[in-house]
């Protein structure tokens, strides 16, 4: 992690007061700030390097062209003491990458379908505006803090052109690739054409990235691996096998089958064979997935001598919820394990479906 460029209580252009550092990527640092004019919290982004600085204003103009509920809004841009600052909508929650690492690991098909549907809508809006993201990955997706990931917003359309330049430069030699935080983070989601000719890639590369993200969501694994060893597999575009849970969990059919068809359509080597973003939205609109409110709890009891493959969840709100093993999207049911679940009316207890083990 680099040195923080700003400190709490710094106030920029007598309007944006820094509250705290949030995170950073290969090209920028992100801070939570208070906008005194509109009395709201915003995300303030500042470039880390001179090369990023040169393209920051142009990138801010690009991101401002997209207006959609699933894209983080661009509010402002200004220069101060030869440095550019980008002001974006602040999303209370965290990145999808953080949630996968710290809580989920993977998502059940219903939650994955909800998330992917909204991602597709955001990318479709950007493509209709003529904006190619180039760097779609879980760390560039913000999700709300609630168990159901209700709010989903794509960020950093504005720095995508900078990402393209860094990626193109890095692929000139292996040392540059491994030394670039941007490239190593983007590599698992790169389309073959992004690896072979970054500057020649176009909108279908975003569709490939969405397919790679969807595979990760439902399997917990990257489709082609990570690091330089992923490059040959990406270029060959040999599709990964279906996740084991897809095959084993009949309770989640036909949704799992439809999601797998979407993965395969997105991860076609020939960009012309991939669906458009609008086409993906249409495919998602035909999915039958639950949008029921999600809750958190723990497995209170399961199985035993007097029971079959069923048990009870002790919900965090104090209620007991019945569940069956077939509704559990995981390998092993363990008493005391934390779970994320939706619940429906039942007698004598409400019933849970789906049930997703979490960390």
C-alpha positions as CSV (number, residue, x, y, z in Angstrom):
1,X,0.0,0.0,0.0
2,X,1.4,3.4,-0.9
3,X,1.5,6.5,1.3
4,X,-1.9,8.2,1.7
5,X,-2.0,11.3,-0.5
6,X,-4.7,13.0,1.7
7,X,-5.3,13.3,5.4
8,X,-8.5,13.4,7.5
9,X,-9.9,16.9,7.9
10,X,-8.2,18.2,4.6
11,X,-10.7,20.4,2.9
12,X,-10.5,20.8,-0.9
13,X,-11.8,23.8,-2.8
14,X,-13.5,24.8,0.4
15,X,-16.1,22.1,-0.2
16,X,-14.9,18.5,0.1
17,X,-13.7,17.6,3.6
18,X,-11.8,14.3,3.8
19,X,-13.3,11.9,6.4
20,X,-11.1,8.8,5.9
21,X,-9.1,6.8,3.5
22,X,-11.2,3.9,1.9
23,X,-9.0,1.9,-0.5
24,X,-6.9,2.1,-3.6
25,X,-6.2,0.4,-6.9
26,X,-3.3,0.5,-9.3
27,X,-3.9,4.0,-10.4
28,X,-5.9,5.8,-7.8
29,X,-6.7,6.2,-4.1
30,X,-10.2,6.6,-2.8
31,X,-11.4,8.6,0.2
32,X,-14.7,9.2,1.9
33,X,-15.4,12.9,1.9
34,X,-18.2,15.3,3.0
35,X,-19.7,17.6,0.4
36,X,-20.6,20.7,2.3
37,X,-22.6,22.2,-0.6
38,X,-25.1,19.3,-0.8
39,X,-24.5,17.9,2.7
40,X,-23.8,14.4,1.5
41,X,-21.0,11.9,1.6
42,X,-19.1,11.2,-1.6
43,X,-16.2,9.1,-2.9
44,X,-13.2,11.3,-3.7
45,X,-10.7,9.7,-6.1
46,X,-7.2,11.0,-6.7
47,X,-4.6,9.6,-9.2
48,X,-1.5,8.0,-7.7
49,X,1.0,8.5,-10.6
50,X,1.9,11.1,-13.1
51,X,0.8,8.8,-16.0
52,X,-2.6,8.4,-14.4
53,X,-2.8,12.2,-13.8
54,X,-2.5,12.9,-17.5
55,X,-5.6,11.0,-18.3
56,X,-7.8,11.7,-15.2
57,X,-9.8,14.6,-16.6
58,X,-10.6,12.9,-19.8
59,X,-11.6,9.8,-17.9
60,X,-13.9,11.8,-15.7
61,X,-15.6,13.2,-18.8
62,X,-16.1,9.6,-20.1
63,X,-17.7,8.3,-16.8
64,X,-20.1,11.3,-16.6
65,X,-21.7,10.1,-19.9
66,X,-23.3,7.1,-18.1
67,X,-26.5,7.6,-16.0
68,X,-27.9,4.4,-14.6
69,X,-28.9,2.9,-11.3
70,X,-26.3,0.2,-11.6
71,X,-23.4,2.6,-12.3
72,X,-21.8,4.8,-9.7
73,X,-22.7,8.4,-10.6
74,X,-20.0,11.0,-11.4
75,X,-20.7,14.2,-9.5
76,X,-17.7,16.5,-10.0
77,X,-14.2,17.0,-11.3
78,X,-11.7,19.7,-10.4
79,X,-7.9,20.5,-10.5
80,X,-6.1,21.7,-7.4
81,X,-2.3,22.3,-7.3
82,X,-1.7,20.4,-10.5
83,X,-3.6,17.3,-9.4
84,X,-7.1,16.2,-10.6
85,X,-9.8,15.0,-8.3
86,X,-12.9,13.0,-9.2
87,X,-16.0,13.0,-7.1
88,X,-18.3,10.0,-7.3
89,X,-21.4,8.7,-5.6
90,X,-20.5,6.9,-2.3
91,X,-22.0,3.5,-1.9
92,X,-22.4,2.4,1.7
93,X,-21.1,-1.2,1.8
94,X,-17.9,-2.4,0.1
95,X,-16.6,-4.0,-3.1
96,X,-17.8,-7.3,-4.3
97,X,-14.2,-8.5,-4.0
98,X,-14.2,-7.7,-0.3
99,X,-17.5,-9.4,0.3
100,X,-16.4,-12.6,-1.6
101,X,-13.1,-12.7,0.3
102,X,-14.5,-11.9,3.8
103,X,-18.0,-13.4,3.8
104,X,-19.3,-15.3,0.9
105,X,-16.7,-17.3,-1.0
106,X,-19.3,-18.0,-3.5
107,X,-23.0,-17.2,-4.1
108,X,-26.0,-19.5,-4.5
109,X,-27.6,-19.4,-8.0
110,X,-30.4,-17.1,-6.9
111,X,-28.2,-14.4,-5.4
112,X,-25.7,-14.8,-8.3
113,X,-28.5,-14.3,-10.8
114,X,-29.7,-11.1,-9.0
115,X,-26.2,-9.7,-9.0
116,X,-25.4,-10.6,-12.5
117,X,-28.7,-9.2,-13.8
118,X,-27.9,-5.8,-12.4
119,X,-24.3,-5.9,-13.6
120,X,-25.6,-6.6,-17.1
121,X,-27.9,-3.6,-16.9
122,X,-25.1,-1.4,-15.9
123,X,-22.8,-2.6,-18.7
124,X,-25.6,-2.3,-21.2
125,X,-26.2,1.3,-20.2
126,X,-22.5,2.1,-20.6
127,X,-22.3,0.4,-24.0
128,X,-25.3,2.3,-25.2
129,X,-23.4,5.5,-24.3
130,X,-20.4,4.2,-26.3
131,X,-18.3,3.6,-23.2
132,X,-16.1,0.5,-23.0
133,X,-15.1,-0.3,-19.4
134,X,-12.1,-2.5,-20.1
135,X,-11.4,-3.4,-16.5
136,X,-14.5,-5.1,-15.1
137,X,-13.7,-7.1,-12.0
138,X,-15.1,-7.6,-8.5
139,X,-13.0,-4.9,-7.0
140,X,-14.7,-2.4,-9.4
141,X,-18.2,-3.4,-8.3
142,X,-19.7,-1.9,-5.2
143,X,-22.5,-3.8,-3.3
144,X,-24.6,-2.7,-0.4
145,X,-23.9,-4.1,3.1
146,X,-27.2,-6.0,3.5
147,X,-27.3,-9.8,3.2
148,X,-29.1,-9.7,-0.1
149,X,-26.6,-7.3,-1.9
150,X,-29.6,-5.2,-2.8
151,X,-27.7,-2.4,-4.4
152,X,-25.1,-3.2,-7.1
153,X,-23.1,-0.4,-8.8
154,X,-20.2,-0.6,-11.3
155,X,-17.4,1.9,-10.7
156,X,-14.3,3.2,-12.4
157,X,-15.6,3.5,-16.0
158,X,-13.7,6.8,-15.8
159,X,-10.3,5.2,-15.4
160,X,-10.9,2.4,-17.8
161,X,-8.9,4.1,-20.6
162,X,-6.0,4.5,-18.3
163,X,-6.2,0.8,-17.5
164,X,-6.1,0.0,-21.2
165,X,-2.8,2.0,-21.6
166,X,-1.2,0.4,-18.6
167,X,-2.3,-3.1,-19.7
168,X,-1.0,-2.5,-23.2
169,X,2.3,-1.3,-21.9
170,X,2.7,-4.1,-19.4
171,X,2.2,-6.9,-22.0
172,X,5.3,-5.8,-23.8
173,X,7.3,-7.9,-21.3
174,X,6.6,-10.2,-18.4
175,X,8.4,-8.1,-15.8
176,X,6.0,-5.3,-16.5
177,X,3.0,-7.6,-16.2
178,X,3.9,-9.0,-12.8
179,X,4.9,-5.5,-11.6
180,X,1.5,-3.9,-12.5
181,X,-1.2,-4.1,-9.8
182,X,-3.7,-3.1,-12.4
183,X,-2.8,-5.8,-14.8
184,X,-2.5,-8.6,-12.3
185,X,-5.9,-7.7,-10.9
186,X,-7.5,-7.5,-14.3
187,X,-5.9,-10.6,-15.8
188,X,-8.3,-13.3,-14.5
189,X,-11.2,-11.4,-16.3
190,X,-9.4,-10.5,-19.5
191,X,-10.8,-11.7,-22.8
192,X,-8.3,-13.3,-25.3
193,X,-8.2,-10.2,-27.4
194,X,-7.3,-8.1,-24.4
195,X,-4.3,-10.3,-23.9
196,X,-3.3,-10.4,-27.5
197,X,-4.1,-6.8,-28.6
198,X,-5.3,-4.6,-25.7
199,X,-5.7,-1.5,-27.9
200,X,-7.7,-3.4,-30.5
201,X,-10.2,-4.9,-28.0
202,X,-13.8,-3.6,-28.0
203,X,-17.1,-3.9,-26.2
204,X,-17.3,-7.7,-26.4
205,X,-14.3,-7.9,-24.0
206,X,-16.6,-6.5,-21.3
207,X,-19.0,-9.4,-22.0
208,X,-16.2,-11.9,-21.5
209,X,-15.3,-10.3,-18.2
210,X,-19.0,-10.6,-17.0
211,X,-18.9,-14.3,-17.9
212,X,-15.7,-14.8,-15.9
213,X,-17.3,-12.9,-12.9
214,X,-20.4,-15.1,-13.1
215,X,-18.3,-18.3,-13.1
216,X,-16.5,-17.0,-10.0
217,X,-19.7,-16.1,-8.2
218,X,-21.3,-19.6,-8.5
219,X,-18.1,-21.7,-8.2
220,X,-15.8,-19.7,-5.8
221,X,-13.0,-20.1,-8.4
222,X,-11.6,-18.1,-11.2
223,X,-12.4,-19.8,-14.6
224,X,-8.9,-19.8,-15.9
225,X,-6.8,-19.3,-12.8
226,X,-4.7,-16.3,-11.9
227,X,-1.3,-14.8,-12.6
228,X,0.7,-15.5,-15.7
229,X,-0.3,-19.1,-15.7
230,X,-3.8,-18.0,-16.7
231,X,-2.7,-16.5,-19.9
232,X,-2.4,-19.7,-22.1
233,X,-5.8,-20.9,-20.8
234,X,-7.4,-17.5,-21.6
235,X,-5.9,-17.3,-25.1
236,X,-7.0,-20.9,-25.8
237,X,-10.5,-20.1,-24.4
238,X,-10.9,-23.7,-23.1
239,X,-14.1,-23.4,-21.1
240,X,-13.9,-24.6,-17.4
241,X,-16.1,-27.4,-16.2
242,X,-19.4,-26.8,-14.6
243,X,-19.1,-26.2,-10.9
244,X,-19.7,-29.4,-8.9
245,X,-22.6,-27.9,-7.0
246,X,-24.4,-27.1,-10.3
247,X,-24.4,-30.8,-11.1
248,X,-25.2,-32.0,-7.6
249,X,-28.0,-29.6,-6.7
250,X,-31.2,-30.6,-8.5
251,X,-33.2,-28.2,-6.2
252,X,-31.6,-25.3,-8.1
253,X,-32.5,-26.5,-11.5
254,X,-33.4,-25.2,-14.1
255,X,-31.7,-21.9,-12.9
256,X,-28.3,-23.4,-12.8
257,X,-28.6,-24.7,-16.3
258,X,-29.6,-21.3,-17.6
259,X,-26.8,-19.6,-15.7
260,X,-24.3,-22.1,-17.2
261,X,-25.6,-21.3,-20.7
262,X,-24.9,-17.6,-20.0
263,X,-21.4,-18.4,-18.8
264,X,-20.6,-20.4,-22.0
265,X,-22.1,-17.7,-24.2
266,X,-20.0,-14.9,-22.6
267,X,-16.7,-17.0,-22.7
268,X,-16.7,-17.6,-26.4
269,X,-13.2,-17.0,-28.0
270,X,-14.7,-15.2,-31.0
271,X,-15.9,-11.8,-29.8
272,X,-18.6,-11.9,-32.5
273,X,-20.1,-15.0,-31.0
274,X,-20.7,-13.4,-27.6
275,X,-24.1,-11.7,-26.8
276,X,-24.3,-8.0,-26.6
277,X,-24.9,-6.4,-23.2
278,X,-28.5,-5.7,-24.2
279,X,-28.7,-9.4,-25.2
280,X,-27.4,-10.4,-21.8
281,X,-30.1,-8.2,-20.1
282,X,-32.8,-10.0,-22.1
283,X,-31.3,-13.4,-21.2
284,X,-31.3,-12.4,-17.5
285,X,-34.9,-11.1,-17.7
286,X,-36.0,-14.7,-18.6
287,X,-34.3,-16.2,-15.5
288,X,-36.6,-17.3,-12.7
289,X,-34.7,-16.4,-9.5
290,X,-35.8,-15.4,-6.1
291,X,-35.5,-11.8,-4.9
292,X,-36.8,-12.6,-1.4
293,X,-35.3,-10.7,1.5
294,X,-32.1,-12.3,2.8
295,X,-31.3,-12.9,6.5
296,X,-28.4,-14.1,8.5
297,X,-28.2,-16.8,11.2
298,X,-26.5,-20.0,12.1
299,X,-27.2,-23.7,11.8
300,X,-28.8,-24.5,15.2
301,X,-29.3,-28.3,14.6
302,X,-29.1,-30.7,11.8
303,X,-29.7,-34.4,11.2
304,X,-29.1,-36.8,14.2
305,X,-30.8,-40.1,15.1
306,X,-34.3,-38.8,14.9
307,X,-34.0,-36.7,11.8
308,X,-33.2,-37.1,8.1
309,X,-31.6,-34.4,6.0
310,X,-33.2,-31.5,7.7
311,X,-32.6,-29.1,10.6
312,X,-33.2,-25.6,12.0
313,X,-31.5,-22.3,11.5
314,X,-31.4,-19.8,14.5
315,X,-31.9,-16.5,12.7
316,X,-30.2,-13.4,14.1
317,X,-33.6,-11.9,14.7
318,X,-34.4,-14.7,17.2
319,X,-36.7,-16.9,15.1
320,X,-36.2,-20.6,14.2
321,X,-36.4,-21.5,10.6
322,X,-36.7,-25.0,9.1
323,X,-34.4,-26.0,6.2
324,X,-33.7,-29.2,4.2
325,X,-30.3,-30.3,3.0
326,X,-31.4,-30.0,-0.7
327,X,-31.9,-26.2,-0.2
328,X,-28.3,-25.8,1.1
329,X,-25.9,-24.5,-1.5
330,X,-22.7,-25.9,-0.1
331,X,-20.8,-29.2,0.5
332,X,-21.2,-29.9,4.2
333,X,-23.9,-28.8,6.7
334,X,-22.2,-28.1,10.1
335,X,-24.0,-27.1,13.3
336,X,-23.0,-23.7,14.4
337,X,-22.0,-22.6,10.8
338,X,-23.1,-19.1,9.7
339,X,-25.6,-18.9,6.9
340,X,-27.3,-16.5,4.6
341,X,-30.8,-17.4,3.7
342,X,-34.3,-16.4,2.4
343,X,-37.3,-17.5,4.3
344,X,-40.9,-18.3,3.4
345,X,-44.1,-19.0,5.4
346,X,-44.4,-22.6,6.8
347,X,-46.1,-24.6,9.5
348,X,-45.0,-24.9,12.3
349,X,-41.9,-22.9,11.4
350,X,-41.0,-20.8,8.4
351,X,-38.8,-22.5,5.8
352,X,-35.5,-21.4,4.4
353,X,-34.5,-21.5,0.7
354,X,-31.9,-21.1,-0.5
355,X,-29.4,-21.5,2.4
356,X,-25.9,-20.3,1.7
357,X,-22.9,-21.0,4.0
358,X,-20.9,-17.9,4.8
359,X,-17.6,-17.2,6.6
